[in-house]
Every structure is written in structure tokens, then in C-alpha cells.
Amino acid sequence: EAEFLAVLEPYNKKVEEFNRKVAAYNAGKPSPDRRRELEEESERLSRAQSEVIEKKAAYDKAVKSQSTNVYSSVNARINEYNSLLSEINGETGRFNYSYQTNILNFKLNEHREIEIYAFPDLKGLVAVLEHELGHSIGLDHTPVSGNIMSAVSKEELTHKNTILTPTDIRLMLDYCLAQSK
């Protein structure tokens, strides 16, 4: 770009100066010597224009090459991104497939319902129902694992305790006492 501008800017100044001289020549009394000088200058400007055109072509070629490199780099990153998305989508598809086999919806009343999206087996369903019913009466999660109100993954559901633990009982008592005040 610098090479191109180094040729273009002086050329443009010479063209402006030449145009002023031609305007002055046309406004005044034309002389054959002055006309010949302007014709010679016009020929020099034509040669300079050829140099500007060559530099512009070289500049355009360099810009195109740079653009191609940038586009190639961007496309490589996009392909990498798409590959990662494809991998993630595959994992998501496997995850969704394993979870979409069992969907239940229980309407508790006109304002509350429980929607269960996944359970691995009957024991898992019982564990999810106990847990969700706990939420329906206002219980929150407990950080203590193994309790009905602890948050668990699908894999843990088959091993989840379906018998009230002391922590579960304490949660329900605390909740009931808070509600009775």
C-alpha cells in the first residue's frame, strides 16, 4: 500500500498542477511554445499514469493474497468450530436419546404440575417422584447426598435412597414449622 500511495499522491498533485496550467492557458492568449510544453507534460503524465496503474495492480494482487490468507484462516477456524459443534451435537443427541424414553406429567392442581423428563427404571421413577413431590410442598435441595431432596444425576437415580433419611425428615419438619407460624 505504501508503494502505491508513494506513486499515487505525487501523480495526483502533478495532475492538479497540469489542470491549473491548462485552465490558465485556455483563459489567456495561447502561444505555440506554451502549447508544446503542455503537450509534453501531458505525455509525462500519461507515462506516470501507467506507473500508477502498475502499482495499483500490484497493490490489488497483494490485497487479494492477504485476503485469501485471512479467509483461509477464518475458514479453518470455522471448520474447527463446526467440527466441535458436530461433536457436541452428537453428545447432546446421545444424551437426549437416553433421556427421551420416559416423560411424565402430573397435574397436582390448576396451578402446579410436575413434569419428569427422565428416569432410568421404576426405582429411579420412585426417587424422582419423591424428590419432585418434596418440591411441590416447598422443600428445597439439601447438600447432603443420599437424601431424597439432594440433587442427583440420572446415573445416581438407580442408587438413590427412597427411604426418608433423618435429614429429609428434618427438612419437612422445618418446613412445616415455618408454615405454621
Secondary structure as UniProt FT lines:
FT   HELIX           2..27
FT   HELIX           32..99
FT   TURN            100..101
FT   STRAND          104..107
FT   STRAND          113..116
FT   HELIX           122..136
FT   TURN            137..138
FT   TURN            145..146
FT   TURN            148..149
FT   HELIX           154..157
FT   TURN            158..159
FT   HELIX           166..180
//
